[in-house]
Amino acid sequence: MEHGEVILYIIKLALSGIAAFLAIALWSKTRDAAWMSLVAGAVTGYAGMVFELLVKMGIVIADGIQLAGIPLSSLLFAIIPTLFFILAFILMLRRTR
């Protein structure tokens, strides 16, 4: 990896780590499904970023099952956080009506 790319990953990991930590702290204080979905999205997003970095560094190999040429594990880590966010927004919209 190039020097600039390493700095970008460090910044992304630090900020996402803070967001995941605060999300977990919020998780213990709320039982609302919408907020819990946002927390789950933040935590799985951070896990996906860590997984992506491990694959990029060659520590983890993501050559298992592929879907349209994309490793399934990478695809799931890209999709699941967004699905949690969509669920959270839907739950919030339903609650405000």
Secondary structure, 3 states (H helix, E strand, C coil): CCHHHHHHHHHHHHHHHHHHHHHHHHHCCCCCHHHHHHHHHHHHHHHHHHHHHHHHHCCCCCCCCEECCEEHHHHHHHHHHHHHHHHHHHHHHHHHC
